[in-house]
Amino acid sequence: MHEGFTSDSELVRSDIPAKAIIENGDILFSWSASLEVQIWTKGKGALNQHIFKITSDKYPKSFYYYQLVNYLQHFKMMAENRKTTMGHITQEHLQQSRIVLPPKELTLKLEK
């Protein structure tokens, strides 16, 4: 996620699924090896199997970005407890995770 496009970057076909395409401003979550949350700023790209693009139709981007950043240390502890060769987050970890959801109106005010 940090290097952007380099001479070692894999090339992708132009017909990849739209949900795998990333653009500037997308929020990415690396769930394997180095667990990180990042706002993508390196132009059009494509996801690989170790990175999720986080989206919501219900909450503003700033809300879920900061929730992920805040929860990241917890994810790292969960992954460390199950570490074999490299830590990672499973679907089970995501399903077990809990955050407080304020009223939607408040998240919209915070977004402004």
Gaussian input, Z-matrix of N, CA and C with variables (Angstrom, degrees):
# hf/3-21g

backbone

0 1
 N
 C     1     B1
 C     2     B2     1     A1
 N     3     B3     2     A2     1     D1
 C     4     B4     3     A3     2     D2
 C     5     B5     4     A4     3     D3
 N     6     B6     5     A5     4     D4
 C     7     B7     6     A6     5     D5
 C     8     B8     7     A7     6     D6
 N     9     B9     8     A8     7     D7
 C    10    B10     9     A9     8     D8
 C    11    B11    10    A10     9     D9
 N    12    B12    11    A11    10    D10
 C    13    B13    12    A12    11    D11
 C    14    B14    13    A13    12    D12
 N    15    B15    14    A14    13    D13
 C    16    B16    15    A15    14    D14
 C    17    B17    16    A16    15    D15
 N    18    B18    17    A17    16    D16
 C    19    B19    18    A18    17    D17
 C    20    B20    19    A19    18    D18
 N    21    B21    20    A20    19    D19
 C    22    B22    21    A21    20    D20
 C    23    B23    22    A22    21    D21
 N    24    B24    23    A23    22    D22
 C    25    B25    24    A24    23    D23
 C    26    B26    25    A25    24    D24
 N    27    B27    26    A26    25    D25
 C    28    B28    27    A27    26    D26
 C    29    B29    28    A28    27    D27
 N    30    B30    29    A29    28    D28
 C    31    B31    30    A30    29    D29
 C    32    B32    31    A31    30    D30
 N    33    B33    32    A32    31    D31
 C    34    B34    33    A33    32    D32
 C    35    B35    34    A34    33    D33
 N    36    B36    35    A35    34    D34
 C    37    B37    36    A36    35    D35
 C    38    B38    37    A37    36    D36
 N    39    B39    38    A38    37    D37
 C    40    B40    39    A39    38    D38
 C    41    B41    40    A40    39    D39
 N    42    B42    41    A41    40    D40
 C    43    B43    42    A42    41    D41
 C    44    B44    43    A43    42    D42
 N    45    B45    44    A44    43    D43
 C    46    B46    45    A45    44    D44
 C    47    B47    46    A46    45    D45
 N    48    B48    47    A47    46    D46
 C    49    B49    48    A48    47    D47
 C    50    B50    49    A49    48    D48
 N    51    B51    50    A50    49    D49
 C    52    B52    51    A51    50    D50
 C    53    B53    52    A52    51    D51
 N    54    B54    53    A53    52    D52
 C    55    B55    54    A54    53    D53
 C    56    B56    55    A55    54    D54
 N    57    B57    56    A56    55    D55
 C    58    B58    57    A57    56    D56
 C    59    B59    58    A58    57    D57
 N    60    B60    59    A59    58    D58
 C    61    B61    60    A60    59    D59
 C    62    B62    61    A61    60    D60
 N    63    B63    62    A62    61    D61
 C    64    B64    63    A63    62    D62
 C    65    B65    64    A64    63    D63
 N    66    B66    65    A65    64    D64
 C    67    B67    66    A66    65    D65
 C    68    B68    67    A67    66    D66
 N    69    B69    68    A68    67    D67
 C    70    B70    69    A69    68    D68
 C    71    B71    70    A70    69    D69
 N    72    B72    71    A71    70    D70
 C    73    B73    72    A72    71    D71
 C    74    B74    73    A73    72    D72
 N    75    B75    74    A74    73    D73
 C    76    B76    75    A75    74    D74
 C    77    B77    76    A76    75    D75
 N    78    B78    77    A77    76    D76
 C    79    B79    78    A78    77    D77
 C    80    B80    79    A79    78    D78
 N    81    B81    80    A80    79    D79
 C    82    B82    81    A81    80    D80
 C    83    B83    82    A82    81    D81
 N    84    B84    83    A83    82    D82
 C    85    B85    84    A84    83    D83
 C    86    B86    85    A85    84    D84
 N    87    B87    86    A86    85    D85
 C    88    B88    87    A87    86    D86
 C    89    B89    88    A88    87    D87
 N    90    B90    89    A89    88    D88
 C    91    B91    90    A90    89    D89
 C    92    B92    91    A91    90    D90
 N    93    B93    92    A92    91    D91
 C    94    B94    93    A93    92    D92
 C    95    B95    94    A94    93    D93
 N    96    B96    95    A95    94    D94
 C    97    B97    96    A96    95    D95
 C    98    B98    97    A97    96    D96
 N    99    B99    98    A98    97    D97
 C   100   B100    99    A99    98    D98
 C   101   B101   100   A100    99    D99
 N   102   B102   101   A101   100   D100
 C   103   B103   102   A102   101   D101
 C   104   B104   103   A103   102   D102
 N   105   B105   104   A104   103   D103
 C   106   B106   105   A105   104   D104
 C   107   B107   106   A106   105   D105
 N   108   B108   107   A107   106   D106
 C   109   B109   108   A108   107   D107
 C   110   B110   109   A109   108   D108
 N   111   B111   110   A110   109   D109
 C   112   B112   111   A111   110   D110
 C   113   B113   112   A112   111   D111
 N   114   B114   113   A113   112   D112
 C   115   B115   114   A114   113   D113
 C   116   B116   115   A115   114   D114
 N   117   B117   116   A116   115   D115
 C   118   B118   117   A117   116   D116
 C   119   B119   118   A118   117   D117
 N   120   B120   119   A119   118   D118
 C   121   B121   120   A120   119   D119
 C   122   B122   121   A121   120   D120
 N   123   B123   122   A122   121   D121
 C   124   B124   123   A123   122   D122
 C   125   B125   124   A124   123   D123
 N   126   B126   125   A125   124   D124
 C   127   B127   126   A126   125   D125
 C   128   B128   127   A127   126   D126
 N   129   B129   128   A128   127   D127
 C   130   B130   129   A129   128   D128
 C   131   B131   130   A130   129   D129
 N   132   B132   131   A131   130   D130
 C   133   B133   132   A132   131   D131
 C   134   B134   133   A133   132   D132
 N   135   B135   134   A134   133   D133
 C   136   B136   135   A135   134   D134
 C   137   B137   136   A136   135   D135
 N   138   B138   137   A137   136   D136
 C   139   B139   138   A138   137   D137
 C   140   B140   139   A139   138   D138
 N   141   B141   140   A140   139   D139
 C   142   B142   141   A141   140   D140
 C   143   B143   142   A142   141   D141
 N   144   B144   143   A143   142   D142
 C   145   B145   144   A144   143   D143
 C   146   B146   145   A145   144   D144
 N   147   B147   146   A146   145   D145
 C   148   B148   147   A147   146   D146
 C   149   B149   148   A148   147   D147
 N   150   B150   149   A149   148   D148
 C   151   B151   150   A150   149   D149
 C   152   B152   151   A151   150   D150
 N   153   B153   152   A152   151   D151
 C   154   B154   153   A153   152   D152
 C   155   B155   154   A154   153   D153
 N   156   B156   155   A155   154   D154
 C   157   B157   156   A156   155   D155
 C   158   B158   157   A157   156   D156
 N   159   B159   158   A158   157   D157
 C   160   B160   159   A159   158   D158
 C   161   B161   160   A160   159   D159
 N   162   B162   161   A161   160   D160
 C   163   B163   162   A162   161   D161
 C   164   B164   163   A163   162   D162
 N   165   B165   164   A164   163   D163
 C   166   B166   165   A165   164   D164
 C   167   B167   166   A166   165   D165
 N   168   B168   167   A167   166   D166
 C   169   B169   168   A168   167   D167
 C   170   B170   169   A169   168   D168
 N   171   B171   170   A170   169   D169
 C   172   B172   171   A171   170   D170
 C   173   B173   172   A172   171   D171
 N   174   B174   173   A173   172   D172
 C   175   B175   174   A174   173   D173
 C   176   B176   175   A175   174   D174
 N   177   B177   176   A176   175   D175
 C   178   B178   177   A177   176   D176
 C   179   B179   178   A178   177   D177
 N   180   B180   179   A179   178   D178
 C   181   B181   180   A180   179   D179
 C   182   B182   181   A181   180   D180
 N   183   B183   182   A182   181   D181
 C   184   B184   183   A183   182   D182
 C   185   B185   184   A184   183   D183
 N   186   B186   185   A185   184   D184
 C   187   B187   186   A186   185   D185
 C   188   B188   187   A187   186   D186
 N   189   B189   188   A188   187   D187
 C   190   B190   189   A189   188   D188
 C   191   B191   190   A190   189   D189
 N   192   B192   191   A191   190   D190
 C   193   B193   192   A192   191   D191
 C   194   B194   193   A193   192   D192
 N   195   B195   194   A194   193   D193
 C   196   B196   195   A195   194   D194
 C   197   B197   196   A196   195   D195
 N   198   B198   197   A197   196   D196
 C   199   B199   198   A198   197   D197
 C   200   B200   199   A199   198   D198
 N   201   B201   200   A200   199   D199
 C   202   B202   201   A201   200   D200
 C   203   B203   202   A202   201   D201
 N   204   B204   203   A203   202   D202
 C   205   B205   204   A204   203   D203
 C   206   B206   205   A205   204   D204
 N   207   B207   206   A206   205   D205
 C   208   B208   207   A207   206   D206
 C   209   B209   208   A208   207   D207
 N   210   B210   209   A209   208   D208
 C   211   B211   210   A210   209   D209
 C   212   B212   211   A211   210   D210
 N   213   B213   212   A212   211   D211
 C   214   B214   213   A213   212   D212
 C   215   B215   214   A214   213   D213
 N   216   B216   215   A215   214   D214
 C   217   B217   216   A216   215   D215
 C   218   B218   217   A217   216   D216
 N   219   B219   218   A218   217   D217
 C   220   B220   219   A219   218   D218
 C   221   B221   220   A220   219   D219
 N   222   B222   221   A221   220   D220
 C   223   B223   222   A222   221   D221
 C   224   B224   223   A223   222   D222
 N   225   B225   224   A224   223   D223
 C   226   B226   225   A225   224   D224
 C   227   B227   226   A226   225   D225
 N   228   B228   227   A227   226   D226
 C   229   B229   228   A228   227   D227
 C   230   B230   229   A229   228   D228
 N   231   B231   230   A230   229   D229
 C   232   B232   231   A231   230   D230
 C   233   B233   232   A232   231   D231
 N   234   B234   233   A233   232   D232
 C   235   B235   234   A234   233   D233
 C   236   B236   235   A235   234   D234
 N   237   B237   236   A236   235   D235
 C   238   B238   237   A237   236   D236
 C   239   B239   238   A238   237   D237
 N   240   B240   239   A239   238   D238
 C   241   B241   240   A240   239   D239
 C   242   B242   241   A241   240   D240
 N   243   B243   242   A242   241   D241
 C   244   B244   243   A243   242   D242
 C   245   B245   244   A244   243   D243
 N   246   B246   245   A245   244   D244
 C   247   B247   246   A246   245   D245
 C   248   B248   247   A247   246   D246
 N   249   B249   248   A248   247   D247
 C   250   B250   249   A249   248   D248
 C   251   B251   250   A250   249   D249
 N   252   B252   251   A251   250   D250
 C   253   B253   252   A252   251   D251
 C   254   B254   253   A253   252   D252
 N   255   B255   254   A254   253   D253
 C   256   B256   255   A255   254   D254
 C   257   B257   256   A256   255   D255
 N   258   B258   257   A257   256   D256
 C   259   B259   258   A258   257   D257
 C   260   B260   259   A259   258   D258
 N   261   B261   260   A260   259   D259
 C   262   B262   261   A261   260   D260
 C   263   B263   262   A262   261   D261
 N   264   B264   263   A263   262   D262
 C   265   B265   264   A264   263   D263
 C   266   B266   265   A265   264   D264
 N   267   B267   266   A266   265   D265
 C   268   B268   267   A267   266   D266
 C   269   B269   268   A268   267   D267
 N   270   B270   269   A269   268   D268
 C   271   B271   270   A270   269   D269
 C   272   B272   271   A271   270   D270
 N   273   B273   272   A272   271   D271
 C   274   B274   273   A273   272   D272
 C   275   B275   274   A274   273   D273
 N   276   B276   275   A275   274   D274
 C   277   B277   276   A276   275   D275
 C   278   B278   277   A277   276   D276
 N   279   B279   278   A278   277   D277
 C   280   B280   279   A279   278   D278
 C   281   B281   280   A280   279   D279
 N   282   B282   281   A281   280   D280
 C   283   B283   282   A282   281   D281
 C   284   B284   283   A283   282   D282
 N   285   B285   284   A284   283   D283
 C   286   B286   285   A285   284   D284
 C   287   B287   286   A286   285   D285
 N   288   B288   287   A287   286   D286
 C   289   B289   288   A288   287   D287
 C   290   B290   289   A289   288   D288
 N   291   B291   290   A290   289   D289
 C   292   B292   291   A291   290   D290
 C   293   B293   292   A292   291   D291
 N   294   B294   293   A293   292   D292
 C   295   B295   294   A294   293   D293
 C   296   B296   295   A295   294   D294
 N   297   B297   296   A296   295   D295
 C   298   B298   297   A297   296   D296
 C   299   B299   298   A298   297   D297
 N   300   B300   299   A299   298   D298
 C   301   B301   300   A300   299   D299
 C   302   B302   301   A301   300   D300
 N   303   B303   302   A302   301   D301
 C   304   B304   303   A303   302   D302
 C   305   B305   304   A304   303   D303
 N   306   B306   305   A305   304   D304
 C   307   B307   306   A306   305   D305
 C   308   B308   307   A307   306   D306
 N   309   B309   308   A308   307   D307
 C   310   B310   309   A309   308   D308
 C   311   B311   310   A310   309   D309
 N   312   B312   311   A311   310   D310
 C   313   B313   312   A312   311   D311
 C   314   B314   313   A313   312   D312
 N   315   B315   314   A314   313   D313
 C   316   B316   315   A315   314   D314
 C   317   B317   316   A316   315   D315
 N   318   B318   317   A317   316   D316
 C   319   B319   318   A318   317   D317
 C   320   B320   319   A319   318   D318
 N   321   B321   320   A320   319   D319
 C   322   B322   321   A321   320   D320
 C   323   B323   322   A322   321   D321
 N   324   B324   323   A323   322   D322
 C   325   B325   324   A324   323   D323
 C   326   B326   325   A325   324   D324
 N   327   B327   326   A326   325   D325
 C   328   B328   327   A327   326   D326
 C   329   B329   328   A328   327   D327
 N   330   B330   329   A329   328   D328
 C   331   B331   330   A330   329   D329
 C   332   B332   331   A331   330   D330
 N   333   B333   332   A332   331   D331
 C   334   B334   333   A333   332   D332
 C   335   B335   334   A334   333   D333

   B1=1.4555
   B2=1.5197
   B3=1.3128
   B4=1.4650
   B5=1.5125
   B6=1.3167
   B7=1.4549
   B8=1.5194
   B9=1.3212
   B10=1.4586
   B11=1.5104
   B12=1.2978
   B13=1.4504
   B14=1.5173
   B15=1.3205
   B16=1.4556
   B17=1.5216
   B18=1.3217
   B19=1.4674
   B20=1.5261
   B21=1.3337
   B22=1.4656
   B23=1.5288
   B24=1.3233
   B25=1.4643
   B26=1.5194
   B27=1.3397
   B28=1.4561
   B29=1.5167
   B30=1.3072
   B31=1.4528
   B32=1.5258
   B33=1.3157
   B34=1.4643
   B35=1.5173
   B36=1.3183
   B37=1.4609
   B38=1.5277
   B39=1.2914
   B40=1.4624
   B41=1.5251
   B42=1.3237
   B43=1.4556
   B44=1.5368
   B45=1.3118
   B46=1.4652
   B47=1.5298
   B48=1.3270
   B49=1.4713
   B50=1.5322
   B51=1.3056
   B52=1.4691
   B53=1.5231
   B54=1.3393
   B55=1.4707
   B56=1.5343
   B57=1.3324
   B58=1.4640
   B59=1.5229
   B60=1.3211
   B61=1.4672
   B62=1.5286
   B63=1.3251
   B64=1.4652
   B65=1.5190
   B66=1.3182
   B67=1.4680
   B68=1.5258
   B69=1.3174
   B70=1.4660
   B71=1.5247
   B72=1.3179
   B73=1.4575
   B74=1.5141
   B75=1.3391
   B76=1.4626
   B77=1.5293
   B78=1.3233
   B79=1.4614
   B80=1.5183
   B81=1.3377
   B82=1.4550
   B83=1.5260
   B84=1.3184
   B85=1.4571
   B86=1.5148
   B87=1.3214
   B88=1.4560
   B89=1.5216
   B90=1.3287
   B91=1.4536
   B92=1.5264
   B93=1.3144
   B94=1.4533
   B95=1.5201
   B96=1.3176
   B97=1.4683
   B98=1.5220
   B99=1.3330
   B100=1.4706
   B101=1.5288
   B102=1.3191
   B103=1.4576
   B104=1.5147
   B105=1.3294
   B106=1.4603
   B107=1.5150
   B108=1.3229
   B109=1.4574
   B110=1.5216
   B111=1.3339
   B112=1.4554
   B113=1.5285
   B114=1.3141
   B115=1.4642
   B116=1.5289
   B117=1.3144
   B118=1.4656
   B119=1.5158
   B120=1.3384
   B121=1.4662
   B122=1.5320
   B123=1.3177
   B124=1.4580
   B125=1.5155
   B126=1.3297
   B127=1.4547
   B128=1.5124
   B129=1.3118
   B130=1.4624
   B131=1.5222
   B132=1.3231
   B133=1.4582
   B134=1.5115
   B135=1.3247
   B136=1.4634
   B137=1.5211
   B138=1.3097
   B139=1.4543
   B140=1.5220
   B141=1.3285
   B142=1.4602
   B143=1.5256
   B144=1.3043
   B145=1.4578
   B146=1.5262
   B147=1.3199
   B148=1.4620
   B149=1.5260
   B150=1.3171
   B151=1.4685
   B152=1.5225
   B153=1.3186
   B154=1.4636
   B155=1.5197
   B156=1.3241
   B157=1.4633
   B158=1.5223
   B159=1.3219
   B160=1.4611
   B161=1.5243
   B162=1.3284
   B163=1.4596
   B164=1.5237
   B165=1.3084
   B166=1.4611
   B167=1.5162
   B168=1.2980
   B169=1.4673
   B170=1.5231
   B171=1.3292
   B172=1.4535
   B173=1.5318
   B174=1.3419
   B175=1.4620
   B176=1.5174
   B177=1.3294
   B178=1.4702
   B179=1.5340
   B180=1.3166
   B181=1.4554
   B182=1.5295
   B183=1.3343
   B184=1.4664
   B185=1.5250
   B186=1.3406
   B187=1.4594
   B188=1.5210
   B189=1.3290
   B190=1.4629
   B191=1.5217
   B192=1.3352
   B193=1.4689
   B194=1.5268
   B195=1.3314
   B196=1.4651
   B197=1.5229
   B198=1.3216
   B199=1.4691
   B200=1.5286
   B201=1.3294
   B202=1.4589
   B203=1.5215
   B204=1.3191
   B205=1.4683
   B206=1.5308
   B207=1.3174
   B208=1.4580
   B209=1.5299
   B210=1.3221
   B211=1.4694
   B212=1.5255
   B213=1.3074
   B214=1.4572
   B215=1.5239
   B216=1.3263
   B217=1.4601
   B218=1.5271
   B219=1.3239
   B220=1.4615
   B221=1.5326
   B222=1.3364
   B223=1.4609
   B224=1.5324
   B225=1.3347
   B226=1.4629
   B227=1.5202
   B228=1.3183
   B229=1.4647
   B230=1.5326
   B231=1.3267
   B232=1.4662
   B233=1.5303
   B234=1.3063
   B235=1.4625
   B236=1.5201
   B237=1.3252
   B238=1.4613
   B239=1.5299
   B240=1.3131
   B241=1.4661
   B242=1.5233
   B243=1.3071
   B244=1.4663
   B245=1.5217
   B246=1.2984
   B247=1.4605
   B248=1.5288
   B249=1.3081
   B250=1.4529
   B251=1.5309
   B252=1.3145
   B253=1.4670
   B254=1.5195
   B255=1.3459
   B256=1.4595
   B257=1.5228
   B258=1.3063
   B259=1.4508
   B260=1.5105
   B261=1.3229
   B262=1.4511
   B263=1.5290
   B264=1.2992
   B265=1.4559
   B266=1.5250
   B267=1.3235
   B268=1.4633
   B269=1.5251
   B270=1.3167
   B271=1.4680
   B272=1.5199
   B273=1.3100
   B274=1.4676
   B275=1.5314
   B276=1.3216
   B277=1.4697
   B278=1.5255
   B279=1.3355
   B280=1.4604
   B281=1.5247
   B282=1.3132
   B283=1.4646
   B284=1.5275
   B285=1.3244
   B286=1.4613
   B287=1.5269
   B288=1.3019
   B289=1.4649
   B290=1.5175
   B291=1.3204
   B292=1.4658
   B293=1.5294
   B294=1.3359
   B295=1.4617
   B296=1.5270
   B297=1.2963
   B298=1.4664
   B299=1.5181
   B300=1.3154
   B301=1.4615
   B302=1.5167
   B303=1.3240
   B304=1.4636
   B305=1.5264
   B306=1.3128
   B307=1.4691
   B308=1.5331
   B309=1.3117
   B310=1.4633
   B311=1.5244
   B312=1.3338
   B313=1.4667
   B314=1.5295
   B315=1.3383
   B316=1.4587
   B317=1.5312
   B318=1.3243
   B319=1.4786
   B320=1.5286
   B321=1.3236
   B322=1.4708
   B323=1.5230
   B324=1.3357
   B325=1.4789
   B326=1.5267
   B327=1.3282
   B328=1.4596
   B329=1.5257
   B330=1.3079
   B331=1.4666
   B332=1.5216
   B333=1.3358
   B334=1.4704
   B335=1.5115
   A1=111.63
   A2=116.90
   A3=119.33
   A4=114.39
   A5=116.67
   A6=119.06
   A7=113.91
   A8=118.18
   A9=118.86
   A10=109.73
   A11=117.37
   A12=121.38
   A13=110.09
   A14=116.05
   A15=122.34
   A16=108.65
   A17=116.70
   A18=119.99
   A19=111.18
   A20=117.47
   A21=121.40
   A22=113.08
   A23=117.77
   A24=120.43
   A25=110.57
   A26=114.84
   A27=119.47
   A28=109.61
   A29=116.59
   A30=121.44
   A31=108.59
   A32=116.28
   A33=120.17
   A34=109.49
   A35=114.16
   A36=119.65
   A37=108.81
   A38=116.66
   A39=120.79
   A40=111.98
   A41=118.20
   A42=120.91
   A43=113.47
   A44=117.75
   A45=119.96
   A46=109.31
   A47=117.71
   A48=120.03
   A49=111.83
   A50=116.15
   A51=121.34
   A52=111.73
   A53=117.53
   A54=119.86
   A55=112.43
   A56=118.30
   A57=121.88
   A58=112.32
   A59=118.13
   A60=121.73
   A61=109.25
   A62=115.75
   A63=120.95
   A64=109.66
   A65=113.76
   A66=122.11
   A67=108.58
   A68=116.30
   A69=120.40
   A70=109.76
   A71=115.93
   A72=121.31
   A73=114.15
   A74=118.00
   A75=119.89
   A76=109.71
   A77=115.19
   A78=120.81
   A79=107.88
   A80=115.19
   A81=121.47
   A82=110.34
   A83=115.49
   A84=122.66
   A85=107.90
   A86=115.95
   A87=121.86
   A88=107.16
   A89=117.29
   A90=121.89
   A91=113.23
   A92=118.09
   A93=121.53
   A94=110.19
   A95=116.27
   A96=123.62
   A97=109.96
   A98=118.67
   A99=119.29
   A100=108.01
   A101=116.31
   A102=121.34
   A103=108.33
   A104=115.80
   A105=120.38
   A106=111.79
   A107=114.97
   A108=122.73
   A109=106.26
   A110=116.69
   A111=119.99
   A112=110.27
   A113=115.08
   A114=120.31
   A115=106.06
   A116=116.06
   A117=121.59
   A118=110.60
   A119=116.66
   A120=121.63
   A121=112.39
   A122=117.52
   A123=119.65
   A124=113.92
   A125=116.68
   A126=120.26
   A127=113.61
   A128=114.99
   A129=120.81
   A130=110.05
   A131=115.18
   A132=120.77
   A133=109.95
   A134=115.35
   A135=121.18
   A136=109.31
   A137=115.13
   A138=121.29
   A139=111.07
   A140=115.22
   A141=118.91
   A142=107.53
   A143=116.74
   A144=120.51
   A145=113.59
   A146=119.75
   A147=122.42
   A148=113.67
   A149=116.91
   A150=119.98
   A151=109.41
   A152=115.17
   A153=121.61
   A154=109.28
   A155=117.13
   A156=121.79
   A157=105.81
   A158=116.57
   A159=122.10
   A160=108.94
   A161=116.24
   A162=121.24
   A163=109.24
   A164=115.80
   A165=121.39
   A166=108.81
   A167=115.34
   A168=120.26
   A169=110.51
   A170=116.59
   A171=121.39
   A172=113.60
   A173=117.66
   A174=121.06
   A175=111.39
   A176=117.16
   A177=120.66
   A178=111.17
   A179=115.42
   A180=122.28
   A181=112.45
   A182=117.56
   A183=119.35
   A184=111.45
   A185=117.36
   A186=120.59
   A187=110.74
   A188=118.00
   A189=117.74
   A190=112.26
   A191=118.32
   A192=119.67
   A193=110.24
   A194=116.74
   A195=119.07
   A196=112.32
   A197=118.12
   A198=119.86
   A199=110.03
   A200=117.80
   A201=121.07
   A202=111.90
   A203=116.31
   A204=119.86
   A205=109.86
   A206=116.20
   A207=121.12
   A208=111.92
   A209=117.24
   A210=122.14
   A211=112.66
   A212=117.87
   A213=122.48
   A214=113.16
   A215=118.01
   A216=120.22
   A217=110.51
   A218=116.62
   A219=120.66
   A220=110.33
   A221=117.27
   A222=120.71
   A223=110.91
   A224=116.42
   A225=119.92
   A226=110.99
   A227=117.52
   A228=120.49
   A229=110.68
   A230=117.37
   A231=120.92
   A232=110.54
   A233=116.94
   A234=121.40
   A235=111.15
   A236=117.37
   A237=121.98
   A238=110.69
   A239=116.47
   A240=120.56
   A241=112.50
   A242=117.74
   A243=121.69
   A244=111.73
   A245=117.12
   A246=121.62
   A247=111.81
   A248=115.15
   A249=121.45
   A250=106.22
   A251=117.65
   A252=119.70
   A253=111.15
   A254=117.03
   A255=120.40
   A256=108.19
   A257=115.21
   A258=119.33
   A259=111.63
   A260=115.47
   A261=119.31
   A262=109.25
   A263=114.72
   A264=122.69
   A265=107.54
   A266=115.73
   A267=120.25
   A268=109.84
   A269=116.11
   A270=119.82
   A271=110.28
   A272=116.64
   A273=121.20
   A274=110.54
   A275=117.02
   A276=120.90
   A277=110.75
   A278=115.67
   A279=119.60
   A280=110.89
   A281=116.86
   A282=120.57
   A283=112.12
   A284=117.45
   A285=121.70
   A286=112.59
   A287=117.36
   A288=121.83
   A289=111.00
   A290=115.28
   A291=121.21
   A292=109.77
   A293=115.54
   A294=121.65
   A295=107.58
   A296=115.28
   A297=120.65
   A298=108.03
   A299=116.08
   A300=120.97
   A301=109.37
   A302=116.54
   A303=119.29
   A304=109.86
   A305=117.46
   A306=118.95
   A307=110.13
   A308=116.11
   A309=121.41
   A310=111.31
   A311=117.33
   A312=120.96
   A313=111.08
   A314=116.77
   A315=120.57
   A316=110.68
   A317=117.41
   A318=118.76
   A319=110.83
   A320=116.38
   A321=119.28
   A322=111.36
   A323=117.04
   A324=120.21
   A325=110.31
   A326=116.21
   A327=119.36
   A328=111.43
   A329=116.44
   A330=120.89
   A331=111.25
   A332=116.85
   A333=120.80
   A334=110.75
   D1=-24.95
   D2=-175.42
   D3=-85.70
   D4=-29.76
   D5=-172.02
   D6=-82.85
   D7=-15.70
   D8=-176.82
   D9=64.61
   D10=-139.06
   D11=-178.98
   D12=-96.52
   D13=126.33
   D14=179.19
   D15=-130.16
   D16=179.73
   D17=177.45
   D18=-66.40
   D19=-18.78
   D20=178.54
   D21=-92.24
   D22=-3.32
   D23=-179.05
   D24=-63.34
   D25=139.98
   D26=175.77
   D27=-73.97
   D28=144.08
   D29=175.15
   D30=-89.67
   D31=144.60
   D32=178.67
   D33=-120.76
   D34=161.10
   D35=176.85
   D36=-75.79
   D37=159.11
   D38=178.57
   D39=-79.20
   D40=-10.91
   D41=-177.82
   D42=-101.36
   D43=27.37
   D44=177.75
   D45=-70.47
   D46=158.13
   D47=-179.17
   D48=-60.85
   D49=144.03
   D50=-178.80
   D51=-57.56
   D52=-34.34
   D53=-178.17
   D54=-68.61
   D55=-14.00
   D56=178.13
   D57=-92.76
   D58=-9.14
   D59=-178.86
   D60=-83.92
   D61=136.62
   D62=176.33
   D63=-118.60
   D64=148.70
   D65=179.99
   D66=-130.87
   D67=165.55
   D68=175.51
   D69=-52.57
   D70=136.08
   D71=178.76
   D72=94.44
   D73=-12.56
   D74=177.21
   D75=-69.90
   D76=145.97
   D77=178.66
   D78=-97.26
   D79=125.07
   D80=-177.24
   D81=-115.24
   D82=142.92
   D83=178.52
   D84=-126.09
   D85=115.01
   D86=176.87
   D87=-86.99
   D88=115.55
   D89=-172.74
   D90=-99.97
   D91=1.30
   D92=-176.13
   D93=-134.34
   D94=143.74
   D95=-178.56
   D96=66.52
   D97=-104.34
   D98=177.87
   D99=-87.56
   D100=110.79
   D101=-178.45
   D102=-79.40
   D103=119.80
   D104=-175.97
   D105=-146.97
   D106=157.19
   D107=171.36
   D108=-121.82
   D109=135.39
   D110=-175.81
   D111=-149.50
   D112=145.35
   D113=169.73
   D114=-91.76
   D115=119.57
   D116=-175.53
   D117=-71.04
   D118=133.35
   D119=-178.84
   D120=-135.75
   D121=17.93
   D122=-172.82
   D123=-109.82
   D124=26.71
   D125=176.59
   D126=85.85
   D127=-172.84
   D128=-177.60
   D129=-67.34
   D130=135.96
   D131=-179.97
   D132=-154.34
   D133=-169.01
   D134=179.94
   D135=-137.12
   D136=147.64
   D137=178.38
   D138=-75.35
   D139=152.81
   D140=167.53
   D141=-110.28
   D142=-175.70
   D143=-173.47
   D144=-72.24
   D145=-6.62
   D146=-178.31
   D147=-105.70
   D148=5.42
   D149=-176.42
   D150=-132.21
   D151=132.18
   D152=174.10
   D153=-101.95
   D154=144.40
   D155=167.65
   D156=-96.37
   D157=124.23
   D158=-176.17
   D159=-96.20
   D160=127.87
   D161=179.10
   D162=-140.73
   D163=164.21
   D164=174.85
   D165=-154.31
   D166=136.65
   D167=172.80
   D168=-88.45
   D169=-10.96
   D170=-172.54
   D171=-103.89
   D172=-33.75
   D173=-174.40
   D174=-120.00
   D175=149.34
   D176=178.37
   D177=-65.30
   D178=151.11
   D179=-178.03
   D180=-55.94
   D181=-41.09
   D182=-178.69
   D183=-62.76
   D184=-34.39
   D185=-179.57
   D186=-64.17
   D187=-53.87
   D188=-176.26
   D189=-74.09
   D190=-25.85
   D191=174.37
   D192=-62.12
   D193=-51.82
   D194=-178.07
   D195=-69.67
   D196=-29.02
   D197=174.46
   D198=-64.56
   D199=-43.15
   D200=177.65
   D201=-64.64
   D202=-45.46
   D203=178.94
   D204=-58.98
   D205=-43.55
   D206=-179.98
   D207=-65.24
   D208=-35.93
   D209=-176.49
   D210=-85.36
   D211=-10.09
   D212=-172.43
   D213=-56.88
   D214=-42.26
   D215=-179.63
   D216=-61.98
   D217=-37.62
   D218=176.90
   D219=-63.52
   D220=-44.49
   D221=176.56
   D222=-59.20
   D223=-41.17
   D224=-179.64
   D225=-63.09
   D226=-39.87
   D227=177.43
   D228=-65.45
   D229=-41.20
   D230=178.12
   D231=-61.27
   D232=-44.63
   D233=-178.93
   D234=-66.95
   D235=-38.85
   D236=-179.60
   D237=-62.87
   D238=-36.75
   D239=179.90
   D240=-66.57
   D241=-23.94
   D242=-178.11
   D243=-110.08
   D244=11.76
   D245=-171.85
   D246=-65.72
   D247=132.64
   D248=171.25
   D249=-114.58
   D250=-79.77
   D251=175.61
   D252=-100.96
   D253=-34.76
   D254=175.25
   D255=-149.81
   D256=145.08
   D257=-179.49
   D258=-72.79
   D259=148.40
   D260=175.48
   D261=-156.24
   D262=162.65
   D263=178.30
   D264=-102.56
   D265=134.71
   D266=178.78
   D267=-102.84
   D268=170.14
   D269=174.76
   D270=-60.65
   D271=-35.00
   D272=177.79
   D273=-60.33
   D274=-43.01
   D275=176.69
   D276=-58.16
   D277=-45.86
   D278=-179.06
   D279=-63.53
   D280=-40.47
   D281=-179.89
   D282=-67.71
   D283=-29.02
   D284=179.56
   D285=-81.47
   D286=-15.88
   D287=-175.32
   D288=-72.63
   D289=142.75
   D290=-179.14
   D291=-135.41
   D292=137.95
   D293=173.01
   D294=-134.11
   D295=161.86
   D296=175.85
   D297=-86.37
   D298=130.54
   D299=178.41
   D300=-105.92
   D301=111.30
   D302=176.86
   D303=-73.69
   D304=168.74
   D305=174.96
   D306=-55.95
   D307=141.96
   D308=-176.83
   D309=-56.26
   D310=-36.69
   D311=-179.95
   D312=-59.36
   D313=-37.77
   D314=179.38
   D315=-67.05
   D316=-41.39
   D317=179.47
   D318=-64.57
   D319=-34.21
   D320=177.81
   D321=-68.84
   D322=-37.79
   D323=176.38
   D324=-64.70
   D325=-41.23
   D326=179.06
   D327=-65.26
   D328=-34.11
   D329=178.10
   D330=-62.33
   D331=-37.71
   D332=179.05
   D333=-67.51

